[in-house]
């Protein structure tokens, strides 16, 4: 059976380098911190052209530490999209903050400046734009709104590392480097993934970087002197060593994903029941997911039937995400509004096909032939 993400083939291409780096860590016995973590931090700073990278244990911790470093207090409102993975809003609730969920653009699936403006109240303190599925949200507009209202911006960049955002004045910035903080995950299936859990926080602000480093290390600026309430969140040396091997390949991985997406787009261009993922004019797309919309009178029924049909043929598919955040039991306490129409429709109609750096034309052909065959049978 095919995989949504083929990590084995990716590993086999670089296995000698990976194995050597892991053995160096084992032989050094420096498992926490040390030269491998420092090297990865420096290399990621150079790649992203960002002043500070603070490695941490996972992407969820990265979001939590960023919010703590900004000094957000219980009751402060934080604007987030309703169509995203739970971690984005989970940490807001965990810290006693108030998640304010907004609708998203129907084409890019991302939050926009207009959504943010409509959600601002006197209690709003921060915005968390999510660069969903691999392309940047409307960062220029969001940053303008944030500046106008004195709000912090924390980019959730777990799915778009390596994407470029083009500002209207011509300058280009990497996803995750434009707000007060950017946060990312190195979960194995990510475009840049390790072989366990891992994450990082990015910022160009010295003061915020210092605060985040302290918070990630039990709130201490030097050993046994604790100036803040912190957490224990570290990227271990083995994972850093693995990421150091993979980072130079990231642009190739992303190019391969875009090529696979191009092939999918071409194969489905004449299938009226499907809408291919839109690509923002301001952002490159690194296709963490390839997510289609189903355009039929009953998209949920069609989607369920298509998923079962593909399963029979050994082809996996996923639904990211079937339930709006505000309808999840964990967030009922904070939601007092009506349904958000775009989010509701996306949750009923989105459908993701296998997407990774190792997809071959033969595999893509098998997948697209099966999808086209399903809809041909419906005609």
N, C-alpha and C positions, 0 to 999 in steps of 0.2 A: 504493500500500500504506500502511496505517496505521502509526503509529510507537508504540513503547513509551512514548516521551516526545517530545512535539511542541514542540521548542524554537523552531522558526521562528515559529509562531503567537504564542507568548509574547513573542518579540522584537518582532514586528510591532506589538503593542499599545503598546510603550514605545520604539519605535525612535528617535524624535526625541530623547528624553531620553538614551538610551544613546549615540547618535551625538555629541550635544553634549558629553557627559562625556568620551568618548574623545578628541575633538578638543582639549578643554581640556588633557588630559594631553600629547598630542602637541605642542601649541603651547608648553606650559610646559617640556618636555623633562625633567621630574622623573619619571623612570620607576621609580625605586626609592625607597620612602619618600615623604616629603613630605605635603602637605595632604590629598590624597585618601585616603591610607592612614590618616592620623590621624583624619579625619572618619568613615571607616567604623568604625574601632575605637571611637570615642566613641559612635556611633549604635548599634552592636551592644551595647555595654555598657548603654546605656539600655534598649534593647529587651529584653534578657535580665535586666535588673536585677541585674547581676553587677559586681563591683568592678573586675576586670581582664580585658581581652581582649588576647591576644597574637597578631596575625595571623602566619601562616606560609605555606609554599609548598604544602602539601597536608595532607589528613587523616592520612595515615600518618606524616608528619613530626610532626604534632601529638601523636600517641600516643608516639612515640619521645622527643620533647623532654620531655613530661610525666614519663615514667619516668626520664629522666636527671636532671630537676630534683628529683625525690624522692630521689635518691641510691641507687636500687636497684643492687645489686651482682651480679656473675655468681654463679649458683647460687641466688639468691633465687627463690622460687616466686610466680607470678602466676596467679590463678584467672581463667579465661575460659570462655565458653560454647563448646561444640564445634560448635554450629550458628550460624555467622556467616561473614562474609567474611574472607579470609585475613589482611588487614592487621592485624586485632586481635591475632593471635598472632604474626604475622611479626616485628613489632618486638621482641617478647619474646625470640625466638630470636636476633635480630640483636644484641641487647645482651648475650647470654650468660646471660640469665635463663631460668628453667624454666617453660614454660607448663603449667598444670594445667587440663585441659579437663573441663568438667562437662556434664551433661545439662541440658535446658531444660524449661520448662512446655509441655505439649502443645497448649495453646490459644493463649497469647500468644506462644509461641516464645522467650520470654525467660528468662534465668537468675533464680532466686529465692533468698531468704535460706537456705532449706533446702538447696539445692544447694551454696551457698557453705560453709555449716557443715560439710557432709559432706566437703568437699575440703581443709579447713584442716589444716596440719601445722606443726610448729615452724619450718619454713623459709618459711612463707607470709608475704609482705610486702605484697601488694597484690591488689586485685580490680578487674577491668575488666568491669562490666556493660555490655552492648550494648543500646541501645534499638532493637531490630530492627524494621525495616519501618515505623516511625513512631510507636511508643508506648513509654512508659518501662517499664523493668524495675521490679522490686519494691524501689524505692530506700529506702523507710523501713525495711524489714526488713534490707536489705543494709547500710545505714548503721549500724543497731544492732549487727549482727554485727561489722562493721568496728571500731566503737568498743570493743566488748567484748574484741576480740583485738588491738587496736592496729594495725590494717591501714589502708593507704592505699586510697582509692577513686578510680579514673579512669574517668569515664563516656565511653564511645564513643558520641557523639551524631551520628555522620555521617548517620543516617537519620531523625532525629526533631527537627530544629531547629524551634522554635515550639510543640512539645507542652508541655502543662501537667501537672504532677504535684500531686495533692491529698494532703497529709499528713493524718493522722488528727485533728490538732488544728485543722484548718481552713485552715492557710496553704498557699498555692500557690506552687510554684517552677517555673521553666522547665527543661526538659530540658537537661542539661549544666552546671547551676549548683549541684548539690547535693553533689558529691564534692569531694575535694581538687583535682581537675582535671576539666574537661570538654573533650572534643576533638571537633572537627567538620571536615567536608570541604565545600568549595564546588565540587566536581566538577560539570560542566554539568548533569547529570541530577538533581542533588539538589533538594530543595524550595527551597532558596536556593542557586542555582548561578551561577558566573561563566562566562566564555567561554574557559576554560583550566583550569589547576590552581589551587587555593587551599585554605587551611585556617585554622583558628584554635584557640587554646587559651584556656579560660576558668577563672578561679579567683577566690575571695574571699579568698585568703591572700596577704598582701603578700610574705612571704618566698619563697613558691613562684613568685609572679609575677616577682619580680626574677631568680630563678634561670632561669626559662624564657626571659625576654627575653635574658639573657646567652647562654644555650646556643644559642638560635636565631640569634644574631649572632656566631658564632665564639667564644663564651665571653668576650666583652669587655664590660666595664661602661662603658668609654670608649675612643675610637678608639686602636688599637694597644696596648692594655693588656688582656691575655688572662688572666683569673683562673680559668677553667674550660676543659676540653676541650669544644668546642661543635661546631655544624654551621652550614651556610649555608642558612637556610630563611626566605625572605621572600615576602610577598604583594606582587606588583608593583602599581604605581599604576593601571595600566589595569584590572586585575581589581578593585581596590578601588573604582574609580569606577563600574564596572558593578554591583558589589554594593550600592553606596550608592543607586543608582537602584532596584534590585530589593527592597531590605530593606523599604521602606514597603508593598510589595505582598505581603509574605510571608503575612500573616494571610489575605488574600484567596485567595492560591494554596492555602493549606491548607484553607480553607473549601471551595473548589472541589473539591479532592481528596476531602474528606469527602462532599460531595454526590454525586460520582461513585461512591464506595464504597457510599453508601446505595442508589443505583440498582442497582448490581451485586447487593447483598444482597437487594433485593426481587425481582430477576429470578431469583435462584437459590434462593429460599426453599423451593421445592417440589421441588428436584432432589436426591433422596436421595443420589446419588453424590458430592455436593459439600458441603463444610463451609466456610461463609463465615468470614472472619477474625474471631476473637474480639476484643472491645474491653474493655480493662481498666476496672474500676470506679474505679481511682485515677488514670488517665492519659487525657488526650485522645489521639486518634489522628490523625496528620497524613498517613498513608497514602503514605509514600515508595513502597511497593509495595502492590498489592492481591493478596494471596497466599492462594489457596484450598488446601484439602486434598481429595484424591481418595479417596473411600471405596468402593473396589471390591476384590474378592479379589486382583487383580493390578494395583495402582495404577501401577506402572512401565509396564506394557503399555498401560493405559488412557491414561496421560499422553502416551506417545509417539504413540499414535494420535490423540489430541485435538490435540496440537501440529501434527501433519502435516495434519490436517483443517482447522485454522484457517489454516495456511500456504497451503493451496490457495485459501482465500477472501481472502487478502491481509491476514490478521490475525496480528500477531506475538504471541508468548508466550515467557516465560522461566522457567527453573528456578533459583531461588535457595534452596538450594544443593544440588547433586546428590551431593556427597561430604562426609562428616564431616571436620572438620579433622584428627582423629587418623588418618585413613586417607590423608591427603595425604602424598606421599613426603617432603616437607620436614619433616614432624613425626614421622616414624617413630621417630626417635631417642628422643623423649621419652615415647612412649606404651607403657605396659606393662600396661594394664588390658584388660578385656573391652569389648564393644560397649556403647554407651549406647543403650537401647531407644527412647527418644523421638526422639533425634537420628537414629537409623537409620530410623525410620518416616517422619519428616519429609522426610529426603533422598529417600525413595522416593515420596512422595505430594504434595509441594507443587508449586504451579503458579501463576504470576503472569501476570495480564492487563495490558494497557496501563493506565497510571495517570499522569496529569499534570493540570496546572491548566486545560488547554484542551479537555478532553473535552466534547463536546456531547451532548445527548440522542439525536440521530440516530446518532452514532458509537457511543455506549454501546448503543443498540438493535441496531445491526448486530453488535456483539461478542456481546451476550447472546443474541440470536436464534441465532447460529451455535453457541454453546456448548450452548444448550438443544436445538438441532436434532441435534447430535452425540449427546447422551444419549438423546433421544427415539428415535433410530435404534437405540440399544442395547437399548431396552426390549423 
